[in-house]
């Protein structure tokens, strides 16, 4: 009998641990409560080519959006002996990232504005043409990195929100 009493507290502690562990994991109702239209928001500061700083409101992107942008920004080049190589057009990629992340709920501005393209002497209102004419390359690259960081897409494998 003494042996049974001696281990009784360990059984109680184990059952309490199980309750704690059950509550620490995500549930279906937790997932159902996520508002996927309400993304993390922030802002980036970008320097125009004339040296003025502008604060641009941004929202986070999801992995699918970033993947589509990456595919759109890849150039295929024909090499010697018929080889085809792929190369990421960094300027186009960064421009499309900033354009896609622009938070239209907080600003009426658009990098796809026909008026803006016309003012810059561009035939079509494409963000990959407009943004590099307005902002410095380094400022654009920094803004793109900030969007990726806000989106949580810069985390190395295994970081998982820690």
C-alpha positions in Angstrom: 0.0 0.0 0.0 2.8 2.4 0.7 4.1 2.0 -2.8 0.7 3.0 -4.3 0.5 6.0 -2.1 4.0 7.0 -2.8 3.3 7.3 -6.6 -0.2 8.8 -6.3 1.1 12.4 -6.6 3.0 11.6 -9.8 -0.2 10.4 -11.4 -2.0 13.6 -10.4 0.9 15.7 -11.8 0.9 13.8 -15.1 -2.8 14.3 -15.6 -2.4 18.0 -14.9 0.4 18.3 -17.4 -1.8 16.7 -20.1 -4.4 19.3 -19.6 -1.9 22.1 -19.9 -0.4 20.6 -23.0 -3.8 20.2 -24.7 -4.6 23.9 -24.2 -1.3 25.1 -25.6 -2.0 23.8 -29.2 -4.1 25.6 -31.8 -7.6 24.4 -32.3 -9.9 24.5 -35.3 -11.9 27.4 -33.7 -8.7 29.3 -33.3 -8.0 28.9 -37.1 -11.6 29.8 -38.0 -11.2 33.1 -36.1 -8.3 34.3 -38.3 -9.4 37.2 -40.5 -7.3 36.6 -43.7 -8.4 39.9 -45.2 -6.9 41.8 -42.2 -3.1 41.5 -42.7 -0.3 43.0 -40.7 0.3 46.6 -41.8 3.3 48.9 -41.5 5.1 51.5 -43.5 8.4 51.9 -45.3 10.3 55.1 -46.0 11.6 55.5 -49.5 13.8 58.2 -50.8 12.9 59.7 -54.2 15.5 60.4 -56.8 15.4 64.1 -55.8 16.3 63.3 -52.1 12.8 63.6 -50.5 11.6 61.0 -48.1 8.2 59.5 -48.5 6.4 57.2 -46.1 4.6 54.4 -48.0 1.9 52.4 -46.2 2.2 48.7 -46.8 0.5 45.4 -45.8 2.0 42.0 -45.6 2.1 39.6 -48.5 1.4 35.9 -48.4 3.7 33.3 -49.8 1.6 32.7 -53.0 1.7 36.4 -53.9 5.5 36.5 -53.4 5.9 33.4 -55.5 3.8 34.8 -58.4 5.9 38.0 -58.3 9.1 36.0 -58.3 8.0 34.0 -61.3 7.0 37.2 -63.2 10.4 38.7 -62.5 12.4 35.8 -63.8 14.2 36.4 -67.1 15.1 33.5 -69.3 18.3 33.9 -71.2 19.6 31.8 -74.0 23.2 30.7 -73.5 25.8 29.0 -75.6 24.8 25.6 -77.1 21.1 26.3 -76.6 21.2 26.4 -72.8 18.5 28.4 -71.2 19.3 30.0 -67.8 16.9 31.8 -65.5 17.9 35.0 -63.8 15.9 37.1 -61.3 15.4 40.7 -62.5 15.9 42.3 -59.1 14.6 45.7 -60.1 11.4 44.3 -61.4 11.0 42.0 -58.4 11.5 44.8 -55.9 9.2 47.1 -57.8 6.4 44.5 -57.9 6.8 43.6 -54.3 6.4 47.2 -53.2 3.5 47.7 -55.6 1.6 44.6 -54.4 2.2 45.5 -50.7 0.9 49.1 -51.1 -2.0 49.5 -48.7 -4.8 51.0 -50.7 -6.9 51.3 -47.6 -4.6 53.9 -46.2 -3.7 55.9 -49.3 -5.4 56.7 -52.6 -2.0 56.6 -54.4 -1.3 53.9 -56.9 1.9 52.9 -58.8 -0.4 51.9 -61.7 -1.7 55.4 -62.3 -2.0 56.4 -66.0 -1.5 60.1 -65.0 1.7 59.2 -63.2 3.0 57.2 -66.1 2.1 60.0 -68.5 4.0 62.6 -66.3 7.0 60.3 -66.3 6.8 59.9 -70.1 6.0 56.2 -70.0 3.7 54.6 -72.5 2.0 52.2 -70.0 1.4 52.5 -66.3 3.4 49.5 -65.1 4.9 49.6 -61.6 8.2 48.1 -62.7 8.6 51.1 -65.0 7.2 53.8 -62.7 8.8 53.0 -59.3 12.4 53.0 -60.5 11.9 56.4 -62.1 10.7 57.8 -58.8 12.8 56.1 -56.2 16.5 55.2 -55.8 17.5 51.6 -56.4 18.9 51.2 -52.8 15.7 52.7 -51.3 13.6 50.3 -53.4 15.6 47.3 -52.4 15.4 48.3 -48.7 11.6 48.8 -49.0 11.2 45.4 -50.6 13.2 43.7 -47.8 11.0 45.4 -45.3 7.8 44.1 -47.0 9.3 40.6 -47.0 10.2 40.9 -43.3 6.7 42.2 -42.4 5.2 39.3 -44.3 7.3 36.8 -42.3 8.8 35.5 -45.5 12.4 36.1 -44.5 12.4 33.6 -41.7 14.9 30.7 -42.1 13.4 27.3 -42.1 12.7 26.2 -38.5 12.2 29.6 -37.0 8.5 29.2 -37.0 7.5 32.3 -35.0 10.0 32.0 -32.2 
